[in-house]
Amino acid sequence: MAESTTISNTENLMKYMDLDQKGYTMAEYIWIDGRNGVRSKTKTLDKPCKDVKELSEWNFDGSSCGQAPSGNSDVYLRPVSIYPDPFRRGDNILVLCECWDHDGTPNKFNYRHEAARLMNANSKQEPWFGLEQEYTLLGLDGRPYGWPRGGFPAPQGPYYCGIGTGKVYCRDIVEAHYKACLYAGIKISGINAEVMPGQWEFQVGPCEGIELGDHLWMARALLHRVAEEFGVIITFAPKPIQGDWNGAGLHTNVSTADMRKDNGLKTIESMMGKLEKRHVEHMEVYGEGNAERMTGEHETASMDKFSWGIADRGASVRIPRQCAAAGKGYFEDRRPASNADPYRITGMMMETMFGGLPDEKMSK
C-alpha cells in the first residue's frame, strides 16, 4: 500500500504505461469549469486521431462543475484543439474543449467563443500575445512550499531567478512541467523563480490570436497534473500571502502588425488613451482578488488609476525600454491578476483596441 494518499505512486504506475493498447487511443477531454479551474475526463477512440475535426462532441454533469442547474445539467464539450499527451504518450491525446448548452448557445463560462470572434474579425491586425503566468506552490497545509512551519523565510531579495538550496523550492515540478509543455506542443517560452519564495513563473507566447488562450489554459492544466505526482497544490491566487510579499500576476504583452512596423511606437502610444478610457472595464475581467495585489507596492500600480510609462514596473502599462529605443515593438499590461482568464484578457484587449462586435445571432 502507498504511504501517501495525495502523492501518485509513479513507480508502480509505470509498470502499466507500456501495455499494448490494441490499436485504441485515449483522448482526455479538458474544459474550463464555472470556478475558473480545469476539469477532464477520458474516452476511448478506436483509432489514432490526427485532426480535431475527427472528434465527436461529448457531455458532462454541469451541475457538479458550477456550470448548470441540477434540473438541466447536461453541458456539451466541443473539441477545439488537440495536443500530444505527455503522460500517456504514444498516440494518446489531450483535447481542449469549449462548453456549450443544450440550446446551442455558449455556456455562460465559455469565454473562448467571444474572444475567438474578436480575433477572427480583426485577424488582419495580426495580434500577438505573450503572457507571463505567475503561480505559487503550496503544501497540504496551505502554506507556500518550503516555508518553515510556524514561521517565515528570510525577506525577499535572494529568491528571484535564484539558484541554490534555500533560495528556490520544487524546481523538479517546474522542470517536469516545462518538459511536459514542450512535448505537448505548448508554446512555452521560458520559466523563472519569482520574488516570493515558493513562487514561480512560466511564459507562453508569442501566439497569434486565440492560440494564446488555448495554450495558456493547457499549460495550467498540465501544471496541476504534474503537481499531483508530488502532492503539491498549485494556486493562482493574486495575493496568496498577506504582508510584505509580492503577489502574483499575469502580465500581458501585446503587439499588432502596426506596432511592429517602423515608427510603431506611435501606434503603441495611441493605444494608451484607449486603455485609459476603459480602465474600469478591464479591471472587471482581470481576475478575482486583484485589489489585494494592486496596492501601488510590490511592483504594481494602483487599482483605481491608469498609468503608463517607459520601463516603469510600477505603472499599469509598461513600454519596454528597448521598444522605445527601437521605435516599435509591444507593450506590457501589468494589471491582470494571475487567476485571470486569458480569453477574457485578450478578448477585452482586442475590443478596446479595435472595437466591439454586434451580438451574435443564434438559433436556440
C-alpha positions as a Markdown table, in Angstrom:
| # | Residue | x | y | z |
|---|---|---|---|---|
| 1 | Met | 0.0 | 0.0 | 0.0 |
| 2 | Ala | 1.2 | 3.5 | -0.8 |
| 3 | Glu | 2.0 | 5.5 | 2.3 |
| 4 | Ser | 0.6 | 8.7 | 0.9 |
| 5 | Thr | -2.9 | 9.3 | -0.3 |
| 6 | Thr | -2.0 | 12.5 | -2.1 |
| 7 | Ile | 1.2 | 11.7 | -4.0 |
| 8 | Ser | 1.0 | 9.5 | -7.0 |
| 9 | Asn | 2.9 | 6.2 | -6.9 |
| 10 | Thr | 4.6 | 6.8 | -10.2 |
| 11 | Glu | 6.9 | 3.8 | -9.9 |
| 12 | Asn | 4.1 | 1.4 | -9.7 |
| 13 | Leu | 2.1 | 3.2 | -12.4 |
| 14 | Met | 5.0 | 2.9 | -14.9 |
| 15 | Lys | 4.6 | -0.9 | -15.0 |
| 16 | Tyr | 1.3 | -0.4 | -16.8 |
| 17 | Met | 2.1 | 2.6 | -19.1 |
| 18 | Asp | 3.8 | 0.5 | -21.7 |
| 19 | Leu | 1.0 | -2.1 | -22.1 |
| 20 | Asp | -0.3 | -2.6 | -25.6 |
| 21 | Gln | -3.5 | -0.6 | -26.2 |
| 22 | Lys | -4.6 | -2.9 | -29.0 |
| 23 | Gly | -4.9 | -0.1 | -31.5 |
| 24 | Tyr | -7.1 | 2.0 | -29.3 |
| 25 | Thr | -6.3 | 5.6 | -28.3 |
| 26 | Met | -7.1 | 7.5 | -25.2 |
| 27 | Ala | -8.5 | 11.1 | -25.6 |
| 28 | Glu | -8.6 | 13.2 | -22.5 |
| 29 | Tyr | -11.2 | 16.0 | -22.9 |
| 30 | Ile | -10.3 | 19.1 | -20.9 |
| 31 | Trp | -12.5 | 22.1 | -20.2 |
| 32 | Ile | -12.7 | 25.2 | -18.0 |
| 33 | Asp | -15.3 | 24.9 | -15.3 |
| 34 | Gly | -17.5 | 27.5 | -13.6 |
| 35 | Arg | -14.9 | 28.1 | -10.9 |
| 36 | Asn | -12.1 | 29.2 | -13.2 |
| 37 | Gly | -10.5 | 25.8 | -12.9 |
| 38 | Val | -9.9 | 22.9 | -15.2 |
| 39 | Arg | -11.6 | 19.5 | -15.4 |
| 40 | Ser | -11.1 | 16.4 | -17.6 |
| 41 | Lys | -12.4 | 13.0 | -18.4 |
| 42 | Thr | -11.1 | 10.4 | -20.9 |
| 43 | Lys | -12.8 | 8.4 | -23.7 |
| 44 | Thr | -11.5 | 5.6 | -25.8 |
| 45 | Leu | -11.2 | 6.1 | -29.6 |
| 46 | Asp | -11.0 | 3.1 | -31.9 |
| 47 | Lys | -8.1 | 4.6 | -33.9 |
| 48 | Pro | -5.5 | 7.4 | -33.6 |
| 49 | Cys | -6.8 | 11.0 | -34.1 |
| 50 | Lys | -4.8 | 13.4 | -36.2 |
| 51 | Asp | -7.3 | 16.2 | -36.6 |
| 52 | Val | -9.6 | 17.8 | -34.1 |
| 53 | Lys | -12.5 | 17.6 | -36.7 |
| 54 | Glu | -12.5 | 13.9 | -36.3 |
| 55 | Leu | -13.6 | 14.1 | -32.7 |
| 56 | Ser | -17.2 | 14.0 | -31.6 |
| 57 | Glu | -18.9 | 16.1 | -29.0 |
| 58 | Trp | -19.3 | 14.8 | -25.5 |
| 59 | Asn | -21.2 | 15.9 | -22.4 |
| 60 | Phe | -20.8 | 16.1 | -18.7 |
| 61 | Asp | -22.7 | 17.0 | -15.5 |
| 62 | Gly | -22.5 | 20.8 | -15.4 |
| 63 | Ser | -24.2 | 20.9 | -12.0 |
| 64 | Ser | -21.1 | 19.3 | -10.5 |
| 65 | Cys | -18.8 | 21.9 | -12.1 |
| 66 | Gly | -20.7 | 25.1 | -11.3 |
| 67 | Gln | -21.9 | 25.4 | -14.9 |
| 68 | Ala | -25.6 | 24.3 | -14.9 |
| 69 | Pro | -28.5 | 23.7 | -12.5 |
| 70 | Ser | -29.1 | 20.1 | -11.5 |
| 71 | Gly | -32.5 | 20.1 | -13.2 |
| 72 | Asn | -30.9 | 20.8 | -16.6 |
| 73 | Ser | -27.4 | 19.7 | -16.0 |
| 74 | Asp | -26.1 | 18.5 | -19.4 |
| 75 | Val | -23.3 | 20.7 | -20.8 |
| 76 | Tyr | -21.7 | 19.7 | -24.1 |
| 77 | Leu | -18.0 | 19.6 | -24.9 |
| 78 | Arg | -17.0 | 20.8 | -28.4 |
| 79 | Pro | -13.3 | 19.9 | -29.2 |
| 80 | Val | -11.3 | 22.9 | -30.5 |
| 81 | Ser | -7.7 | 21.7 | -30.4 |
| 82 | Ile | -5.6 | 18.6 | -29.7 |
| 83 | Tyr | -2.2 | 18.0 | -28.2 |
| 84 | Pro | 0.1 | 15.0 | -27.7 |
| 85 | Asp | -0.4 | 13.6 | -24.2 |
| 86 | Pro | 2.9 | 13.8 | -22.2 |
| 87 | Phe | 1.7 | 11.4 | -19.5 |
| 88 | Arg | 0.3 | 8.5 | -21.5 |
| 89 | Arg | 2.3 | 9.3 | -24.7 |
| 90 | Gly | 2.0 | 7.2 | -27.8 |
| 91 | Asp | -1.0 | 8.1 | -29.9 |
| 92 | Asn | -2.9 | 9.3 | -26.9 |
| 93 | Ile | -4.0 | 13.0 | -26.9 |
| 94 | Leu | -5.3 | 15.8 | -24.8 |
| 95 | Val | -8.3 | 17.6 | -26.2 |
| 96 | Leu | -9.2 | 21.2 | -25.3 |
| 97 | Cys | -12.9 | 21.9 | -25.5 |
| 98 | Glu | -15.4 | 24.7 | -25.4 |
| 99 | Cys | -18.6 | 24.3 | -23.3 |
| 100 | Trp | -22.0 | 24.7 | -24.9 |
| 101 | Asp | -25.5 | 24.5 | -23.5 |
| 102 | His | -28.3 | 22.2 | -24.8 |
| 103 | Asp | -29.9 | 25.0 | -26.8 |
| 104 | Gly | -26.9 | 25.5 | -29.0 |
| 105 | Thr | -25.5 | 28.6 | -27.2 |
| 106 | Pro | -22.2 | 29.0 | -25.5 |
| 107 | Asn | -22.2 | 28.2 | -21.8 |
| 108 | Lys | -22.0 | 31.3 | -19.7 |
| 109 | Phe | -18.5 | 30.4 | -18.6 |
| 110 | Asn | -17.4 | 29.9 | -22.2 |
| 111 | Tyr | -15.3 | 33.0 | -22.7 |
| 112 | Arg | -13.3 | 31.5 | -25.6 |
| 113 | His | -16.2 | 31.7 | -28.1 |
| 114 | Glu | -16.5 | 35.6 | -27.9 |
| 115 | Ala | -12.7 | 36.0 | -27.8 |
| 116 | Ala | -12.4 | 33.9 | -31.0 |
| 117 | Arg | -15.0 | 36.0 | -32.7 |
| 118 | Leu | -13.0 | 39.2 | -31.9 |
| 119 | Met | -9.7 | 37.6 | -33.1 |
| 120 | Asn | -11.3 | 36.4 | -36.4 |
| 121 | Ala | -12.9 | 39.8 | -37.0 |
| 122 | Asn | -9.6 | 41.6 | -36.6 |
| 123 | Ser | -7.2 | 38.9 | -38.0 |
| 124 | Lys | -5.7 | 41.5 | -40.4 |
| 125 | Gln | -4.3 | 43.2 | -37.3 |
| 126 | Glu | -2.1 | 40.1 | -36.7 |
| 127 | Pro | -2.3 | 40.3 | -32.9 |
| 128 | Trp | 0.5 | 38.7 | -31.0 |
| 129 | Phe | 0.2 | 37.9 | -27.3 |
| 130 | Gly | 2.7 | 36.7 | -24.7 |
| 131 | Leu | 1.5 | 36.1 | -21.1 |
| 132 | Glu | 3.7 | 35.7 | -18.0 |
| 133 | Gln | 1.9 | 33.3 | -15.7 |
| 134 | Glu | 2.9 | 33.6 | -12.0 |
| 135 | Tyr | 1.8 | 30.9 | -9.5 |
| 136 | Thr | 2.6 | 29.7 | -6.0 |
| 137 | Leu | 3.3 | 26.2 | -4.8 |
| 138 | Leu | 1.5 | 25.2 | -1.6 |
| 139 | Gly | 1.8 | 22.3 | 0.8 |
| 140 | Leu | -1.2 | 20.5 | 2.0 |
| 141 | Asp | -1.3 | 22.9 | 5.0 |
| 142 | Gly | -2.0 | 25.8 | 2.6 |
| 143 | Arg | 1.4 | 27.5 | 3.2 |
| 144 | Pro | 3.9 | 28.1 | 0.4 |
| 145 | Tyr | 6.0 | 25.0 | -0.2 |
| 146 | Gly | 9.3 | 25.1 | 1.6 |
| 147 | Trp | 8.4 | 27.8 | 4.2 |
| 148 | Pro | 9.2 | 26.9 | 7.8 |
| 149 | Arg | 6.3 | 25.7 | 9.8 |
| 150 | Gly | 5.0 | 28.3 | 12.2 |
| 151 | Gly | 7.4 | 30.9 | 10.8 |
| 152 | Phe | 8.5 | 32.8 | 7.7 |
| 153 | Pro | 11.6 | 32.6 | 5.4 |
| 154 | Ala | 14.1 | 35.4 | 5.1 |
| 155 | Pro | 12.8 | 38.6 | 3.5 |
| 156 | Gln | 12.5 | 38.9 | -0.3 |
| 157 | Gly | 15.7 | 39.5 | -2.2 |
| 158 | Pro | 17.6 | 36.3 | -3.0 |
| 159 | Tyr | 14.7 | 34.3 | -4.5 |
| 160 | Tyr | 14.0 | 36.0 | -7.8 |
| 161 | Cys | 15.7 | 33.9 | -10.5 |
| 162 | Gly | 17.6 | 32.2 | -7.6 |
| 163 | Ile | 19.8 | 29.2 | -7.7 |
| 164 | Gly | 20.6 | 27.1 | -4.7 |
| 165 | Thr | 19.1 | 25.4 | -1.6 |
| 166 | Gly | 17.1 | 27.8 | 0.5 |
| 167 | Lys | 16.5 | 30.1 | -2.5 |
| 168 | Val | 14.3 | 28.0 | -4.7 |
| 169 | Tyr | 11.7 | 25.3 | -3.9 |
| 170 | Cys | 10.2 | 22.5 | -6.0 |
| 171 | Arg | 12.4 | 23.0 | -9.1 |
| 172 | Asp | 11.6 | 19.4 | -10.0 |
| 173 | Ile | 7.9 | 20.3 | -10.5 |
| 174 | Val | 8.9 | 23.3 | -12.6 |
| 175 | Glu | 11.2 | 21.3 | -14.8 |
| 176 | Ala | 8.8 | 18.5 | -15.3 |
| 177 | His | 6.1 | 21.0 | -16.3 |
| 178 | Tyr | 8.4 | 22.7 | -18.7 |
| 179 | Lys | 9.2 | 19.4 | -20.5 |
| 180 | Ala | 5.6 | 18.3 | -20.5 |
| 181 | Cys | 4.5 | 21.5 | -22.2 |
| 182 | Leu | 7.2 | 21.2 | -24.8 |
| 183 | Tyr | 6.2 | 17.6 | -25.5 |
| 184 | Ala | 2.6 | 18.6 | -25.9 |
| 185 | Gly | 3.4 | 21.4 | -28.4 |
| 186 | Ile | 2.6 | 24.2 | -26.0 |
| 187 | Lys | 4.4 | 27.4 | -26.9 |
| 188 | Ile | 6.0 | 27.8 | -23.5 |
| 189 | Ser | 8.9 | 30.3 | -23.9 |
| 190 | Gly | 10.6 | 30.2 | -20.6 |
| 191 | Ile | 10.5 | 29.8 | -16.8 |
| 192 | Asn | 12.0 | 31.5 | -13.8 |
| 193 | Ala | 11.7 | 31.6 | -10.0 |
| 194 | Glu | 9.8 | 34.7 | -8.7 |
| 195 | Val | 10.3 | 37.3 | -6.0 |
| 196 | Met | 8.5 | 35.4 | -3.2 |
| 197 | Pro | 9.9 | 32.1 | -2.2 |
| 198 | Gly | 7.8 | 29.2 | -3.4 |
| 199 | Gln | 6.5 | 31.3 | -6.3 |
| 200 | Trp | 7.4 | 30.7 | -10.0 |
| 201 | Glu | 6.6 | 31.9 | -13.4 |
| 202 | Phe | 6.3 | 30.4 | -16.9 |
| 203 | Gln | 5.7 | 32.4 | -20.1 |
| 204 | Val | 3.6 | 31.4 | -23.1 |
| 205 | Gly | 3.9 | 33.0 | -26.4 |
| 206 | Pro | 4.2 | 34.8 | -28.6 |
| 207 | Cys | 1.0 | 33.3 | -30.0 |
| 208 | Glu | -1.3 | 34.8 | -32.6 |
| 209 | Gly | -5.0 | 35.4 | -31.8 |
| 210 | Ile | -6.9 | 32.7 | -29.9 |
| 211 | Glu | -4.0 | 30.4 | -29.7 |
| 212 | Leu | -2.6 | 32.2 | -26.7 |
| 213 | Gly | -5.6 | 31.4 | -24.6 |
| 214 | Asp | -5.7 | 27.8 | -25.7 |
| 215 | His | -2.0 | 27.3 | -24.9 |
| 216 | Leu | -2.1 | 29.0 | -21.5 |
| 217 | Trp | -5.1 | 27.0 | -20.3 |
| 218 | Met | -3.5 | 23.8 | -21.5 |
| 219 | Ala | -0.3 | 24.8 | -19.7 |
| 220 | Arg | -2.3 | 25.4 | -16.5 |
| 221 | Ala | -3.9 | 22.0 | -16.8 |
| 222 | Leu | -0.5 | 20.4 | -17.3 |
| 223 | Leu | 0.9 | 22.2 | -14.2 |
| 224 | His | -1.9 | 20.9 | -12.0 |
| 225 | Arg | -1.5 | 17.4 | -13.4 |
| 226 | Val | 2.3 | 17.4 | -12.8 |
| 227 | Ala | 1.9 | 18.7 | -9.3 |
| 228 | Glu | -0.5 | 15.8 | -8.5 |
| 229 | Glu | 2.5 | 13.5 | -8.6 |
| 230 | Phe | 4.4 | 15.5 | -6.0 |
| 231 | Gly | 1.4 | 16.1 | -3.6 |
| 232 | Val | 1.8 | 19.9 | -4.1 |
| 233 | Ile | -1.1 | 22.3 | -4.6 |
| 234 | Ile | -0.9 | 25.0 | -7.3 |
| 235 | Thr | -2.6 | 28.3 | -6.6 |
| 236 | Phe | -3.1 | 31.2 | -9.0 |
| 237 | Ala | -4.3 | 33.5 | -6.2 |
| 238 | Pro | -3.0 | 37.0 | -6.8 |
| 239 | Lys | -2.1 | 37.6 | -3.1 |
| 240 | Pro | -1.6 | 34.2 | -1.5 |
| 241 | Ile | 0.3 | 35.6 | 1.5 |
| 242 | Gln | -0.6 | 38.9 | 3.1 |
| 243 | Gly | 2.2 | 41.2 | 4.2 |
| 244 | Asp | 5.5 | 42.3 | 2.7 |
| 245 | Trp | 5.4 | 39.6 | 0.0 |
| 246 | Asn | 4.9 | 40.0 | -3.7 |
| 247 | Gly | 1.6 | 39.0 | -5.3 |
| 248 | Ala | 1.2 | 37.0 | -8.5 |
| 249 | Gly | 0.2 | 38.5 | -11.8 |
| 250 | Leu | -0.4 | 37.5 | -15.4 |
| 251 | His | 1.4 | 40.3 | -17.2 |
| 252 | Thr | 0.1 | 40.5 | -20.8 |
| 253 | Asn | 2.4 | 41.5 | -23.7 |
| 254 | Val | 0.6 | 42.8 | -26.7 |
| 255 | Ser | 1.7 | 43.6 | -30.3 |
| 256 | Thr | 0.0 | 44.1 | -33.6 |
| 257 | Ala | 1.3 | 44.4 | -37.1 |
| 258 | Asp | 1.3 | 48.2 | -37.0 |
| 259 | Met | 3.2 | 48.2 | -33.7 |
| 260 | Arg | 5.9 | 46.1 | -35.2 |
| 261 | Lys | 6.5 | 48.4 | -38.2 |
| 262 | Asp | 8.9 | 51.3 | -38.2 |
| 263 | Asn | 7.5 | 54.1 | -36.1 |
| 264 | Gly | 5.2 | 51.6 | -34.5 |
| 265 | Leu | 5.7 | 53.3 | -31.2 |
| 266 | Lys | 3.2 | 55.9 | -32.3 |
| 267 | Thr | 0.6 | 53.2 | -32.6 |
| 268 | Ile | 1.5 | 51.9 | -29.1 |
| 269 | Glu | 1.2 | 55.3 | -27.6 |
| 270 | Ser | -2.2 | 55.8 | -29.3 |
| 271 | Met | -3.4 | 52.7 | -27.5 |
| 272 | Met | -2.7 | 54.1 | -24.1 |
| 273 | Gly | -5.6 | 56.6 | -24.4 |
| 274 | Lys | -7.9 | 53.8 | -25.3 |
| 275 | Leu | -6.8 | 51.6 | -22.4 |
| 276 | Glu | -7.2 | 54.5 | -20.0 |
| 277 | Lys | -10.8 | 55.2 | -21.1 |
| 278 | Arg | -11.8 | 51.6 | -20.4 |
| 279 | His | -9.6 | 51.0 | -17.3 |
| 280 | Val | -12.6 | 50.1 | -15.1 |
| 281 | Glu | -14.0 | 47.6 | -17.7 |
| 282 | His | -10.6 | 45.9 | -17.9 |
| 283 | Met | -10.2 | 45.6 | -14.2 |
| 284 | Glu | -13.6 | 43.9 | -14.0 |
| 285 | Val | -12.2 | 40.9 | -16.0 |
| 286 | Tyr | -8.6 | 41.0 | -14.8 |
| 287 | Gly | -9.1 | 38.4 | -12.1 |
| 288 | Glu | -10.7 | 37.9 | -8.6 |
| 289 | Gly | -9.0 | 39.4 | -5.6 |
| 290 | Asn | -6.8 | 41.7 | -7.7 |
| 291 | Ala | -7.3 | 44.6 | -5.3 |
| 292 | Glu | -5.2 | 42.8 | -2.7 |
| 293 | Arg | -2.4 | 42.7 | -5.1 |
| 294 | Met | -2.6 | 46.1 | -6.9 |
| 295 | Thr | -1.8 | 48.4 | -4.0 |
| 296 | Gly | 0.8 | 50.5 | -5.7 |
| 297 | Glu | 3.5 | 48.5 | -3.9 |
| 298 | His | 5.5 | 45.3 | -4.8 |
| 299 | Glu | 5.8 | 46.3 | -8.5 |
| 300 | Thr | 2.2 | 47.1 | -9.0 |
| 301 | Ala | 0.2 | 50.1 | -9.9 |
| 302 | Ser | -2.9 | 51.5 | -8.2 |
| 303 | Met | -6.1 | 49.5 | -8.8 |
| 304 | Asp | -8.1 | 52.7 | -9.3 |
| 305 | Lys | -6.0 | 54.8 | -11.6 |
| 306 | Phe | -4.5 | 54.0 | -15.0 |
| 307 | Ser | -0.9 | 55.0 | -15.7 |
| 308 | Trp | 1.8 | 54.1 | -18.3 |
| 309 | Gly | 5.5 | 54.7 | -18.7 |
| 310 | Ile | 8.7 | 53.5 | -20.3 |
| 311 | Ala | 10.4 | 50.8 | -18.3 |
| 312 | Asp | 8.1 | 51.6 | -15.3 |
| 313 | Arg | 7.1 | 48.4 | -13.5 |
| 314 | Gly | 5.0 | 50.5 | -11.1 |
| 315 | Ala | 2.7 | 51.6 | -14.0 |
| 316 | Ser | -0.5 | 49.9 | -15.2 |
| 317 | Val | 1.2 | 49.5 | -18.6 |
| 318 | Arg | 4.9 | 49.4 | -19.3 |
| 319 | Ile | 6.6 | 50.1 | -22.6 |
| 320 | Pro | 9.9 | 48.2 | -22.6 |
| 321 | Arg | 12.9 | 50.5 | -23.0 |
| 322 | Gln | 14.2 | 48.5 | -25.9 |
| 323 | Cys | 10.9 | 49.1 | -27.7 |
| 324 | Ala | 11.0 | 52.8 | -27.0 |
| 325 | Ala | 14.6 | 52.9 | -28.3 |
| 326 | Ala | 13.7 | 50.9 | -31.5 |
| 327 | Gly | 10.5 | 52.9 | -32.0 |
| 328 | Lys | 8.4 | 49.8 | -32.4 |
| 329 | Gly | 7.5 | 46.5 | -30.7 |
| 330 | Tyr | 5.0 | 45.9 | -28.0 |
| 331 | Phe | 3.6 | 46.9 | -24.6 |
| 332 | Glu | 3.0 | 45.1 | -21.4 |
| 333 | Asp | -0.2 | 45.3 | -19.5 |
| 334 | Arg | 0.8 | 44.6 | -15.9 |
| 335 | Arg | -2.7 | 44.8 | -14.4 |
| 336 | Pro | -4.1 | 41.3 | -14.9 |
| 337 | Ala | -4.1 | 39.0 | -11.8 |
| 338 | Ser | -2.5 | 35.5 | -12.0 |
| 339 | Asn | -6.0 | 33.9 | -11.9 |
| 340 | Ala | -7.5 | 35.9 | -14.7 |
| 341 | Asp | -8.9 | 34.1 | -17.7 |
| 342 | Pro | -6.6 | 34.7 | -20.8 |
| 343 | Tyr | -9.6 | 34.6 | -23.1 |
| 344 | Arg | -11.2 | 37.5 | -21.3 |
| 345 | Ile | -7.9 | 39.4 | -21.1 |
| 346 | Thr | -7.1 | 39.1 | -24.8 |
| 347 | Gly | -10.7 | 39.5 | -25.9 |
| 348 | Met | -11.1 | 42.7 | -23.9 |
| 349 | Met | -7.8 | 43.9 | -25.3 |
| 350 | Met | -9.0 | 43.4 | -28.9 |
| 351 | Glu | -12.3 | 45.1 | -28.2 |
| 352 | Thr | -10.6 | 48.1 | -26.6 |
| 353 | Met | -8.1 | 48.5 | -29.4 |
| 354 | Phe | -10.3 | 47.8 | -32.4 |
| 355 | Gly | -14.0 | 48.0 | -31.3 |
| 356 | Gly | -16.6 | 45.5 | -30.3 |
| 357 | Leu | -18.8 | 43.2 | -32.4 |
| 358 | Pro | -22.6 | 43.1 | -32.8 |
| 359 | Asp | -24.4 | 40.5 | -30.8 |
| 360 | Glu | -24.2 | 37.1 | -32.4 |
| 361 | Lys | -27.5 | 35.7 | -33.8 |
| 362 | Met | -28.0 | 32.1 | -32.7 |
| 363 | Ser | -31.0 | 29.9 | -33.1 |
| 364 | Lys | -31.9 | 28.4 | -29.7 |
